[in-house]
Amino acid sequence: MTLDPVHFDGIAGLADHIDYDAEDRDHREFAEEVWNHYLDPLYGEEGEILTPIGEQSRRRVDAQNIALEDDPFPTTHGLDAGTLNPRPFKNGLVIDVAHAAMSATPSELDLHDRRTVVKALHSNDTAANFGTDWDEYDDGSQRRIVHTHLPQNQYEEDVVHALALYLAESSHALEHADRVSDFLLLDGPIYPKGVLRWYSRSSVLTDLFEESDEVARILSNYVELVETFAERGVPFAGFVKNVSAKSVVRALKQKADFGPVPWAHDAGLFAQILERRDLVDGEFERLTDELTLTNWFESRAGLDGFFDADPNRHLDRELDPEDYKVTFCVIYDPRRDLVFKVEAPKVFTEDDATRERIERQILGEIAARRGPPRVVSKADELAAIDRGSADSLIKSFEESLDTELDENYNAVRWGRDY
C-alpha cells in the first residue's frame, strides 16, 4: 500500500527537527585532512594498517576515452558463488546451498556450464554424519555435502552459509584455474572474510575455526589459489561492489588529535577524497567526466592481515608471507556516485606493470558499463539461484527429508525469499 501523502510529509518533516550543523563541505575538509596527513601510513592500535605502494596519489581518467581503449588482458574470467540462503527445517536441520560458476570473456560455453555445488547442513544429532566426498555430475561439475555441529543452538545459519559459500567458490576456482590464461576477477574480496570473522566473534565460533576440517580446507584453498596463479604468472583480483569496511574510519576514531569522524564507513570517506567538484553559478557541482582512483595500499586493517601473518599456525604456505598480503585501490565513478574496491595479493601488485594492467582493465569496464566489469556480472548471473529455483529446491528438501521448512509469518507475508 502506498504511503498516504499527508503521512509521507509527516515523516519527511521529522528531518527538520534534526539540528545537525555538519555540512558536506566540512566533511570534505576532514577528508582532505585524512588524505594529506594520515594515510602514509595509517596507524591503528596494532601499528601500521595501511601503507601506500609507491607514491600516495589520486589519479583520474577520462571515462569516454578509457571505455574505448583495447583491454589490457586479451581474455578475462570471473568467479562467483550464489547461495540459497540458510533455511531451518522442523526436523532440526539448518541447510544452505552454494552454487559456484566461472564466466569468461570471450565466452566459453562449456566452462559456463560447469558448476561446483556445496550443501552445508547443521544438526544437533551428533550420532549422524551426512557429509560426503566430492561427487562428479553432468560431465565436469562437482558436488558434496558438508556436515557441521555446534555445541550450542546459535550461529547455525551463519556457519552453514559461510561453509557452503567459501568452499564452493574456492574449490571451483582451483578446479578450473588452468582455464584462466590472462586474468581472473572474483566477485568480492580475495579472501573468505565471512569465515575469518569467526576467529574473534565468539568462543563457539573460535573453537569451530580452530577445529573444523572444513574451515582448514577453505583456508588452504585460498592459499593454494594465490600460489597456483603466482606460479603460472596469471594475476587474479577481487572486485568489491559494496564497500562496507570500517577499518579506516575506526582507526581514525582512535586518534585523539583527529576529533569526531563524520563517516559511517570507509566508502563514505573515499568518495569524498575522490570526488571532484567545480563552482557553477555559485553552487558546487560534481564533475562526472572522469573516473578517479587512489594508488594501491598494502593493508593489515581488520581481517586483512590474517593470510600474511608470520608465523601463522593455521596456514601452510609455500611463498613468502608478504606475497599473500592484501593490497587494494579504490575507484570512484561520479556518474552514479559509486565507490568500488579492487583487491589483489601483493605477489601480483608489487609489479608496476601488472598493477597498471589491472587498473586499466577494470576502469575501462566500469566506464563502459557504469558498473561492475562484465565477467563479474556474468558470473553473478550464472551462479545466482533464482526465487523459482529456490522454492523448488526447498520443496525437494522437504520431500526427501520428510519434514517442512520451519517458517514464520514473514514467509507468509513476503514469500519464502524474504
TILUMNU-641300 format. One record per residue (C-alpha): residue in three letters; z, x, y. Coordinates in pm, whole numbers, padded with zeros to 5 digits, always signed. Last residue first. Example, Ala and Ser with C-alpha at 12.3 -4.5 7.8 and 13.67 -1.06 7.14 Angstrom:
# TILUMNU-641300
ser+00714+01367-00106 ala+00780+01230-00450 
# end
This chain:
# TILUMNU-641300
tyr+00232+01202-01253 asp-00007+01274-01542 arg+00124+01000-01769 gly+00045+00727-01521 trp+00191+00674-01174 arg+00410+00365-01213 val+00454+00361-01589 ala+00493+00738-01616 asn+00734+00727-01322 tyr+00942+00474-01517 asn+01043+00728-01780 glu+00865+00867-02083 asp+00978+01037-02404 leu+00635+01052-02565 glu+00642+00880-02900 thr+00700+00988-03259 asp+00519+01018-03592 leu+00440+01385-03523 ser+00069+01345-03609 glu+00041+01010-03429 glu+00236+01106-03118 phe+00053+01438-03098 ser-00282+01258-03116 lys-00174+01022-02837 ile-00067+01318-02624 leu-00403+01485-02682 ser-00590+01170-02584 asp-00390+01133-02262 ala-00454+01498-02174 ser-00826+01463-02249 gly-00850+01169-02011 arg-00649+01349-01746 asp-00862+01662-01752 ile-00753+01982-01924 ala-00892+02255-01697 ala-01012+02580-01857 leu-01384+02547-01786 glu-01334+02411-01433 asp-01084+02684-01342 ala-01315+02948-01486 lys-01598+02816-01263 ser-01376+02813-00954 val-01268+03170-01021 val-01622+03284-01102 arg-01749+03127-00778 pro-01509+03307-00547 pro-01237+03093-00386 gly-01302+02900-00064 arg-01549+02859+00217 arg-01826+02919-00040 ala-02045+03173+00138 ala-01773+03350+00337 ile-01529+03340+00047 glu-01799+03484-00178 gly-01886+03766+00058 leu-01522+03850+00120 ile-01457+03868-00254 gln-01737+04109-00332 arg-01676+04303-00012 glu-01311+04361-00085 ile-01361+04456-00449 arg-01637+04701-00353 glu-01420+04851-00077 arg-01126+04907-00310 thr-01354+05068-00567 ala-01496+05310-00307 asp-01152+05414-00181 asp-01012+05491-00527 glu-00638+05425-00537 thr-00737+05062-00586 phe-00825+05083-00956 val-00521+05258-01109 lys-00317+05078-00845 pro-00338+04750-01035 ala-00513+04474-00838 glu-00406+04183-00618 val-00611+03978-00368 lys-00420+03732-00152 phe-00577+03437+00025 val-00477+03276+00356 leu-00650+02961+00479 asp-00708+02828+00832 arg-01021+02642+00720 arg-01274+02826+00939 pro-01017+03098+01008 asp-01052+03251+00658 tyr-00776+03511+00626 ile-00772+03782+00359 val-00456+03964+00246 cys-00460+04293+00056 phe-00279+04384-00260 thr-00142+04658-00483 val+00081+04604-00785 lys+00179+04930-00958 tyr+00045+04978-01310 asp-00110+05318-01234 glu+00218+05446-01090 pro+00376+05424-01437 asp+00132+05697-01555 leu-00077+05559-01838 glu+00017+05499-02202 arg+00284+05236-02155 asp+00537+05089-02399 leu+00720+04833-02193 his+01060+04660-02205 arg+01274+04975-02170 asn+01120+05058-01834 pro+01184+05410-01705 asp+01024+05415-01457 ala+00944+05074-01313 asp+00565+05032-01281 phe+00545+04694-01457 phe+00853+04543-01294 gly+00800+04641-00931 asp+00604+04331-00829 leu+00887+04091-00911 gly+01015+04066-00553 ala+00856+04338-00344 arg+00752+04661-00514 ser+00414+04653-00348 glu+00148+04910-00266 phe-00047+04776+00030 trp-00419+04735+00093 asn-00551+04709+00450 thr-00541+04367+00607 leu-00818+04113+00630 thr-01018+03907+00877 leu-01312+03672+00831 glu-01530+03636+01140 asp-01695+03353+01332 thr-01392+03125+01348 leu-01214+03217+01671 arg-00903+03004+01717 glu-00863+02853+02062 phe-00626+02944+02345 glu-00643+02695+02630 gly-00732+02752+02998 asp-01093+02655+02957 val-01129+02887+02652 leu-00886+03178+02608 asp-00952+03356+02280 arg-00774+03364+01946 arg-00790+03577+01633 glu-00575+03500+01329 leu-00480+03798+01113 ile-00114+03853+01202 gln-00061+03480+01248 ala-00200+03404+00903 phe-00004+03697+00761 leu+00328+03547+00874 gly+00250+03197+00749 ala+00133+03334+00414 asp+00459+03528+00374 his+00673+03215+00356 ala+00879+02979+00575 trp+00803+03174+00891 pro+01026+03185+01203 val+01248+03483+01119 pro+01554+03477+01345 gly+01656+03820+01481 phe+01491+04150+01396 asp+01765+04407+01454 ala+01997+04289+01176 lys+01727+04319+00914 gln+01788+04107+00605 lys+01569+03827+00738 leu+01278+04072+00750 ala+01315+04142+00378 arg+01307+03770+00300 val+00999+03727+00523 val+00822+03996+00319 ser+00930+03869-00022 lys+00854+03502+00041 ala+00561+03454-00197 ser+00381+03117-00194 val+00022+03233-00143 asn-00193+02955-00286 lys-00535+03089-00385 val-00415+03415-00540 phe-00720+03607-00668 gly-00630+03868-00927 ala-00813+04196-00983 phe-01001+04384-01253 pro-01185+04714-01237 val-01412+04850-01513 gly-01375+05221-01588 arg-01359+05153-01963 glu-01027+05334-01999 ala-00892+05158-01690 phe-01004+04821-01827 thr-00824+04874-02157 glu-00514+05027-01999 val-00463+04746-01749 leu-00517+04480-02017 glu-00292+04665-02259 val-00004+04643-02012 tyr-00079+04272-01968 asn-00080+04219-02343 ser+00244+04412-02393 leu+00425+04181-02152 ile+00293+03876-02338 arg+00381+04023-02677 ala+00736+04105-02568 val+00775+03750-02439 glu+00650+03624-02776 asp+00893+03844-02968 ser+01177+03686-02774 glu+01498+03889-02748 glu+01519+04032-02395 phe+01341+03751-02212 leu+01528+03493-02418 asp+01859+03654-02325 thr+01756+03660-01959 leu+01655+03294-01984 val+02000+03187-02103 ser+02173+03427-01862 ser+01997+03265-01568 arg+01717+03335-01315 ser+01706+03714-01301 tyr+01497+03801-01606 trp+01341+03458-01623 arg+01136+03530-01312 leu+00928+03778-01512 val+00794+03493-01724 gly+00643+03296-01435 lys+00537+03625-01278 pro+00294+03699-01559 tyr+00098+03988-01398 ile-00240+04009-01219 pro-00164+03715-00991 gly-00385+03403-00988 asp-00730+03312-01120 leu-00815+03649-01271 leu-01122+03838-01148 leu-01304+04073-01384 phe-01564+04323-01257 asp-01858+04527-01390 ser-01922+04516-01766 val-01694+04237-01885 arg-01796+04126-02237 asp-01581+04400-02392 ala-01270+04237-02247 his-01333+03923-02451 glu-01030+03923-02683 leu-00819+04105-02426 ala-00874+03843-02156 his-00826+03560-02405 ser-00495+03705-02522 ser-00371+03748-02165 glu-00453+03392-02057 ala-00336+03218-02376 leu-00009+03412-02395 tyr+00050+03358-02024 leu+00003+02981-02020 ala+00164+02889-02353 leu+00477+03099-02301 ala+00512+02990-01939 his+00484+02617-02011 val+00706+02628-02320 val+00979+02805-02122 asp+00972+02593-01808 glu+00990+02273-02013 glu+01280+02398-02224 tyr+01479+02522-01921 gln+01795+02346-02035 asn+01939+02200-02354 gln+02137+02506-02459 pro+02078+02750-02744 leu+01706+02773-02665 his+01453+02775-02949 thr+01090+02883-02942 his+00785+02801-03151 val+00442+02940-03065 ile+00141+02771-03224 arg-00199+02941-03253 arg-00562+02915-03151 gln-00885+03114-03144 ser-01245+03057-03038 gly-01541+03254-03177 asp-01712+03034-03437 asp-01552+02695-03370 tyr-01211+02799-03499 glu-01015+03119-03555 asp-00644+03098-03641 trp-00388+03328-03484 asp-00056+03325-03665 thr+00161+03015-03674 gly+00496+02896-03539 phe+00643+02568-03665 asn+00978+02711-03767 ala+01242+02464-03882 ala+01605+02549-03951 thr+01691+02600-03582 asp+01630+02233-03506 asn+01676+02204-03130 ser+01301+02217-03079 his+01071+02391-02833 leu+00695+02400-02851 ala+00412+02622-02733 lys+00053+02531-02822 val-00182+02818-02744 val-00559+02776-02721 thr-00805+03058-02658 arg-01158+02943-02578 arg-01519+03037-02641 asp-01783+02803-02499 his-01813+02990-02169 leu-01888+03309-02361 asp-02181+03144-02544 leu-02305+03006-02212 glu-02318+03340-02033 ser-02382+03252-01668 pro-02481+03513-01411 thr-02197+03508-01313 ala-01950+03472-01597 ser-01659+03246-01684 met-01369+03310-01920 ala-01158+03031-02068 ala-00793+02973-02155 his-00641+02646-02284 ala-00265+02614-02262 val-00069+02346-02447 asp+00286+02233-02373 ile+00537+02074-02606 val+00903+01968-02600 leu+01023+01840-02937 gly+01335+01626-02958 asn+01199+01343-03176 lys+01153+01131-02863 phe+00894+01365-02721 pro+00913+01585-02410 arg+00584+01693-02246 pro+00527+02023-02062 asn+00199+02042-01864 leu-00135+02005-02047 thr-00229+02351-01926 gly-00533+02527-01784 ala-00589+02900-01829 asp-00815+03105-01602 leu-01047+03405-01617 gly-01346+03505-01407 his-01632+03744-01479 thr-01862+03922-01238 thr-02207+04077-01279 pro-02410+04301-01047 phe-02093+04405-00859 pro-02142+04498-00492 asp-02298+04154-00432 asp-02602+04165-00203 glu-02521+04068+00155 leu-02596+03719+00289 ala-02233+03597+00296 ile-02143+03924+00469 asn-02365+03842+00764 gln-02257+03481+00808 ala-01884+03555+00799 asp-01896+03853+01037 val-01637+04096+00910 arg-01291+04181+01038 arg-01034+04455+00984 arg-00664+04493+01043 ser-00524+04836+00975 gln-00247+05041+00816 glu-00405+05375+00728 gly-00422+05483+00366 ile-00256+05260+00112 pro+00017+05093+00315 thr+00369+05084+00164 leu+00560+04766+00087 ile+00897+04746-00094 glu+01058+05069+00027 gly+01431+05075-00046 glu+01625+04839-00270 glu+01764+04614+00005 gly+01421+04589+00161 tyr+01216+04835+00364 leu+00863+04777+00487 pro+00659+05098+00525 asp+00462+05113+00748 leu+00518+04736+00760 tyr+00793+04701+01021 his+00683+04824+01365 asn+00334+04713+01467 trp+00275+04435+01216 val+00624+04289+01245 glu+00614+04297+01624 glu+00269+04139+01620 ala+00407+03860+01402 phe+00700+03809+01639 glu+00456+03775+01929 arg+00257+03529+01725 his+00572+03328+01656 asp+00649+03310+02028 arg+00297+03181+02098 asp+00332+02927+01818 glu+00625+02779+02006 ala+00999+02774+01946 asp+01166+02501+02154 tyr+01266+02274+01870 asp+01434+01959+02000 ile+01349+01728+01715 his+01383+01379+01863 asp+01014+01350+01948 ala+00936+01422+01584 leu+01104+01094+01495 gly+00813+00922+01665 ala+00597+00982+01359 ile+00828+00763+01153 gly+00830+00476+01400 asp+00460+00510+01464 phe+00392+00478+01092 his+00634+00184+01082 val+00439-00001+01352 pro+00111+00091+01186 asp+00214-00059+00847 leu+00194+00206+00575 thr-00096+00135+00343 met+00000+00000+00000 
# end
